[in-house]
Amino acid sequence: MSLLTPPAHVDIVEVAPRDGFQSIGDPLPTAEKIRCIQALLDAGITRLEIGSFVSPRAVPQMADIGEIVAAFVDRPGVRLAALVPNLKGAELALASGIRELVFVVSVSETHNRSNVRQGVADSLAGLAAIVERLRTLDEPGGIRLRLDLGTSFDCPFDGRIAWPQVEAVLAPALETTRGIELEVALCDTTGRATPYQVAEHFSRLGERYRDGQLRWAFHGHDTYGMGVANALFALHHGATALDVSTAGLGGCPFAPGATGNTATEDLVYALHGGRVHTGIDLCRLLQAADRIAALPGGQTASHLRSVPREKLTKC
Amino acid sequence: MSLLTPPAHVDIVEVAPRDGFQSIGDPLPTAEKIRCIQALLDAGITRLEIGSFVSPRAVPQMADIGEIVAAFVDRPGVRLAALVPNLKGAELALASGIRELVFVVSVSETHNRSNVRQGVADSLAGLAAIVERLRTLDEPGGIRLRLDLGTSFDCPFDGRIAWPQVEAVLAPALETTRGIELEVALCDTTGRATPYQVAEHFSRLGERYRDGQLRWAFHGHDTYGMGVANALFALHHGATALDVSTAGLGGCPFAPGATGNTATEDLVYALHGGRVHTGIDLCRLLQAADRIAALPGGQTASHLRSVPREKLTKC
C-alpha cells in the first residue's frame, strides 16, 4: 500500500477511560468520568475501552466500573470493550452487558510476571478459560475478543523484542481462540518502538496469518516522539484499529513527566490530512480533551492542545 | 519504496545554530555558540546551517556570524551552509569561506511579504542576482545552493497550500538556477502539514523533475506532533536531506509554548531504528542537546530528552 493511498477508514479505539483514568492516583468521581466519556462520544468516538473488571482493592480507580458501564452500555452505535484479567472478570463484564473483552498478555515473560504476577503460560491458560466460557454462550458470535500483546516491540526489563518472541505467544493464543471474533493488538508498552520495527512486525502478521476473521491493531505511546509515525506505519501494514488516549492522558509508569498513549487528537489530525475516515469531529474532540486535561491529578501530553485553538481550521 | 526498506543513508541538516539561536531574544555569547556547535560536530553532525549573513540591526542574534564561521570553516568533513537574504549577504558569506548558500522564498505571497518584506517576484529576482554572481566565480561548481521554499504546505495567513502554488514558485526558481548544484527544501513553516500532504508534494517533485543534479529536502516542525512522521514520509518519497534542530531549539513564532523544528535526536532515534545511516552518535547528540537546552532564554522541545537517560540503550 502506498503512503499516498491510505485505507479509507480506520477504527479509533479510545483508551483514556481505562489506561488514562487508571493512571490517576486518586480515583475520580464517577460522575466526572461519565461526563468525560460523554464528551468523547459527542466527538464521534465509537470504540471505547471503558475500564477494567479488576479487584477494587488492587485497582481502586476501577471500583465503579459497573456504574460506568451501566451509563453507556445501551448506547446505539457505540462499541464498548472492557479489560478482564481472568475468568472472574470476564463473568462480571458479560453480566454487565459488555460485548467485547480485552485480555492482556505480555510477550516478555519478565514483563508479564511484573504486570500480572504470573508467567505467560499461565496467562494463556487464563485466556483459554475465558474462551471456553465464551463457547458455552448461546450467542458466541455476539461476543468479541481483543487480545493485547504487551511488550510486542520492547520490554522495560529485557530490551528489544524480536519477531519470533511475538510469534511464540501469538501462535498458541490463536490456536486457543479459533472461531472467536478476534482482534489482536501489538502493544508498544514502553513507547520505544520505532516506525520501522512496527512496519516489520505488522508485515510479518500479514504474511503469516490470512484468516479473514482476524483483525490487527496497534497500541502505542508517544514517550519517544514516535506515536503518530508508529501508528501510521502500522496502518500502512495492515492494522485496522489504532489505540489512542484523548489529551494523551496516561503518563508513563516508569518515567515521571514522560507521556502516555499517543493523543487521539494528534493522530486524528494526521489521519484526516490523508482523508482517512474516523467519524470523529476534531473540534469536539478538543473540547473533550480540554475536559480530560482539567482532571485533577491527570498527566497529559498533546501537541494539538498546545497550539492556540484558532490555528486549528474549523475549530 | 516500501516502508520496510528505507534508504541506506540520509543527510541530517542541523539548523539549531540558525533557526534555534535566532529564536533566543538576547543574543548568546559567541563562545557559548561555538561550544554548542562543537558539541554537535562531536556527535557526528556533518551538515550544519551555521547562521545568517543578515543585518545585525535587523537580527542582532547573528551579529557574530563572521566569528562563528571562522571557528569552523576549515573543519574537514563538515559541510557548512549560511542563510543569505540577498546579494550583499551572499558576498559576505562567500568572503567568509562559506561554500553553501541558503536562500529563502515563501510559496505564499502573503507570508513572503511578512517574512522578507518583498513579493515573491522580487525574491526570485534576488535569487537570480545571487546565481548570476555565482556564475562569475572561477569555481562555480564549488558552490552549492540550497533553496528553502517556505510555507510549502501551509501558510499562517492563507491556510493550506496546494501543489500548484509550490510549482508556481519552484518552476521559475529552477529555470534561474540551471547548472548550479541545487538542493530544494519544501518547508513546513507552521508545522501544520500532515504526513499525507508531505507524501503528495514530494511524489509530485519526483514525477516532474528528474534532473540528476537536483536534490530534495524537507524542513519540518513538530508543533502539531507530525515532526517525525512528516520527515519519514518525505524520506520515503525522495527527500535525501532532513532539517532538524537539536533539543528542538527554536520555538514557534506565532505560538508561545509551541515547539520549533523537529528535534534532531527524535528523528535520529527513528532513523536508526530502520538502520538508516546518519553518521550520528545518539548518546553524544543527547549531550549536545543537554548543553543547548541549558542555554538561557532558549525554548526547547524534545521527546528523547524527556525520558530518563538510562532508558536509552547505550546512552
Interface residues (C-beta under 8 A of the other chain):
Chain A: L3 L4 P6 P156 G159 R160 T190 R192 A193 T194 P195 Y196 Q197 A199 E200 S203 D222 T223 Y224 G225 M226 G227 V228 A229 L232 F233 H236 H237 C252 F254 A255 G257 A258 T259 A263 D266 Y269 A270 H272 G273 G274 R275 S302 H303 L304 S306 V307 P308 K311 T313
Chain B: L3 L4 P6 P156 G159 R160 T190 R192 A193 T194 P195 Y196 Q197 A199 E200 S203 D222 T223 Y224 G225 M226 G227 V228 A229 L232 F233 H236 H237 C252 F254 A255 G257 A258 T259 A263 D266 Y269 A270 H272 G273 G274 R275 S302 H303 L304 S306 V307 P308 K311 T313
